[in-house]
């Protein structure tokens, strides 16, 4: 389905191996619900590709607009983490953050896998029409295109322990599909269409499988995770 908002936040990261299972619990039970409770956040999904040596996790947050990230509630979460969140932060690895405004978003439902293709607009100035070329491929359920805000650096990275370098990008193509194989085929198709066939697999050119989506069918679940003092939306 079309993304629920005019912007999105994409995050890639790894976690120290000894905390992987705890990370999945924390991210599911606290971190994602807490973020999505912020005014302007509409939903979130965690994806994973454990075959990767770096950037195994990919998280997608749907937001009303880019101004959401300046919201006092969001700033409160970042500056005042819970004890559990505070304990997780030192064990993050290879963290990359990219905020984009949505330029195109079409489709139905939420797919079981997602193909991610990040590139510089200047390198591949053409754009795939989300309503046509990719949506007609077998297994494709939705397609979204986002671009970085004007004047912002191509990739937004935050240094953490053992940071992995990220190549520059200011446009992101997301293709949702019924399964991993369909996403891989759609990624190849998109690369060929944009003249990026030589692009090697990395954080912004690969396929991730859906692990968790919040709030799911009950939108009111967001309210239960709002912090005291935030008031109503």
C-alpha positions in Angstrom: 0.0 0.0 0.0 1.1 3.6 -0.3 3.2 4.9 2.5 1.3 6.6 5.3 2.8 10.0 5.1 4.9 12.3 2.9 8.3 11.2 4.3 10.1 8.2 5.7 13.2 7.4 7.8 15.4 4.5 6.8 17.9 3.0 9.2 20.5 0.3 8.8 22.5 -1.1 11.6 24.1 -4.1 13.3 24.2 -5.1 16.9 27.0 -6.8 19.0 26.5 -10.5 18.4 26.0 -11.4 22.1 23.0 -9.0 22.2 21.2 -10.1 19.0 18.3 -11.9 20.7 17.9 -9.1 23.2 17.9 -6.5 20.4 15.0 -8.3 18.7 13.0 -8.2 22.0 13.9 -4.6 22.8 13.2 -3.3 19.2 9.9 -5.1 19.2 8.6 -4.5 22.7 10.0 -1.0 23.4 11.9 0.8 20.8 9.6 0.7 17.7 6.3 1.2 19.7 7.9 4.1 21.6 9.0 5.8 18.3 5.7 5.3 16.6 3.9 6.8 19.5 5.5 10.2 18.7 3.1 12.6 16.9 3.8 12.5 13.2 5.0 8.9 13.2 2.5 6.6 11.4 4.1 3.2 11.4 7.3 1.2 11.4 8.7 -2.1 10.0 11.9 -4.0 10.9 13.5 -6.0 8.2 16.5 -8.4 8.4 19.0 -10.1 6.1 21.2 -12.3 8.3 23.2 -13.4 5.3 24.9 -10.0 5.3 28.1 -9.5 7.2 27.2 -5.8 7.8 24.0 -3.9 7.9 21.9 -6.9 8.7 19.0 -4.8 10.0 16.9 -2.4 8.0 14.1 -0.3 9.7 11.6 1.8 7.9 9.5 4.5 9.7 6.6 6.2 7.9 6.1 9.8 9.0 3.8 12.7 8.2 6.7 14.9 6.9 10.3 15.7 7.5 9.4 18.2 10.2 8.4 15.2 12.4 12.1 14.7 13.3 12.1 18.2 14.9 9.1 17.3 17.1 9.8 17.9 20.8 8.5 14.4 21.6 11.0 12.8 19.2 13.8 14.9 20.7 12.7 13.8 24.1 13.2 10.1 23.2 16.6 10.7 21.7 17.9 12.8 24.6 16.3 10.9 27.4 16.4 7.2 26.6 14.9 4.6 28.9 17.3 2.5 30.9 16.9 -0.4 28.5 17.4 1.8 25.4 20.4 3.5 27.1 22.0 0.1 27.7 21.6 -1.0 24.0 23.1 2.1 22.4 26.8 1.2 23.1 26.4 -2.1 21.3 25.1 -0.7 18.0 27.3 -1.1 15.0 27.4 0.3 11.5 24.6 2.7 12.0 23.3 4.7 8.9 20.3 7.0 9.0 18.6 8.5 5.9 15.5 10.8 6.0 13.6 11.2 2.7 10.5 13.0 1.4 8.2 10.7 -0.6 8.1 11.5 -4.3 6.1 8.4 -5.4 4.2 5.7 -3.5 1.8 3.1 -4.9 0.7 -0.4 -4.2 -1.4 -2.6 -2.0 -0.7 -4.2 1.4 2.7 -4.8 3.0 5.0 -7.3 1.3 7.0 -10.0 3.0 10.3 -8.7 1.5 11.7 -5.4 0.3 14.3 -4.5 -2.3 16.3 -1.4 -1.4 18.1 0.5 -4.1 19.9 3.7 -3.1 21.7 5.9 -5.5 22.7 9.5 -6.4 20.1 11.3 -8.5 22.8 12.8 -10.6 24.2 9.4 -11.4 20.9 8.0 -12.5 18.7 11.0 -13.2 15.8 8.9 -14.6 13.2 7.6 -12.2 11.0 4.4 -12.4 7.3 5.2 -12.3 6.0 3.5 -9.2 2.6 3.0 -10.9 3.9 1.1 -13.8 7.2 -0.6 -14.6 7.8 -2.3 -11.2 4.3 -2.9 -10.0 3.7 -5.1 -13.1 6.5 -7.4 -12.2 5.5 -10.9 -10.7 5.3 -10.8 -6.9 5.6 -7.0 -6.5 3.0 -5.5 -4.2 4.1 -1.9 -3.7 6.8 0.6 -4.8 8.0 3.8 -3.2 10.5 6.5 -4.1 12.1 9.0 -1.7 14.6 11.8 -2.1 16.8 13.5 0.5 15.9 17.0 1.5 17.5 19.8 -0.5 21.0 20.8 0.7 21.3 17.8 2.9 24.3 15.4 2.5 23.7 12.4 0.3 24.0 9.9 3.2 23.3 10.6 6.8 25.6 8.6 9.0 26.2 8.4 12.7 29.5 7.2 14.0 29.4 4.1 16.2 31.8 1.4 17.2 33.4 -0.2 14.1 31.5 2.1 11.6 31.1 0.8 8.1 31.5 3.4 5.3 28.4 4.1 3.4 28.5 5.3 -0.2 26.7 8.5 -1.0 23.0 8.6 -2.1 20.2 11.0 -2.2 17.4 8.9 -3.8 16.0 5.6 -2.5 13.8 3.1 -4.3 11.9 0.6 -2.1 10.1 -2.4 -3.8 7.8 -4.6 -1.6 7.1 -8.1 -2.8 5.5 -11.4 -1.7 8.8 -13.2 -1.2 12.6 -12.8 -1.2 13.1 -14.2 -4.7 10.6 -11.7 -6.2 12.4 -8.8 -4.5 15.7 -10.0 -5.8 14.3 -10.1 -9.3 12.8 -6.6 -9.0 16.1 -5.3 -7.7 17.9 -6.5 -10.8 15.2 -5.1 -13.0 15.4 -1.7 -11.3 19.2 -1.6 -11.6 19.1 -2.3 -15.3 16.4 0.3 -15.8 18.4 3.0 -14.0 21.7 2.0 -15.5 23.0 0.8 -12.2 23.5 -2.9 -13.1 27.2 -2.8 -12.0 26.3 -1.7 -8.5 27.5 -4.3 -6.0 25.4 -5.5 -3.1 25.7 -3.3 -0.1 23.4 -1.7 2.5 21.6 0.3 -0.3 21.5 -2.5 -2.9 20.0 -5.6 -1.4 16.9 -7.5 -0.2 15.6 -7.7 3.3 12.9 -9.8 4.8 10.1 -8.4 7.0 10.4 -9.4 10.7 8.0 -7.0 12.5 5.4 -4.3 11.7 3.9 -1.9 14.2 1.1 -0.9 14.9 -0.4 -3.5 12.7 -4.2 -3.5 12.3 -4.9 -1.7 15.6 -3.8 2.0 15.2 -4.8 2.7 18.8 -1.8 0.7 20.0 0.4 3.7 19.4 -1.3 5.7 22.1 -0.4 3.1 24.8 3.3 3.9 24.4 3.1 7.7 24.6 5.2 9.1 27.5 3.6 10.9 30.4 3.5 14.6 29.8 3.2 14.4 26.0 -0.5 14.8 26.1 -2.8 13.7 23.3 -1.9 13.9 19.7 
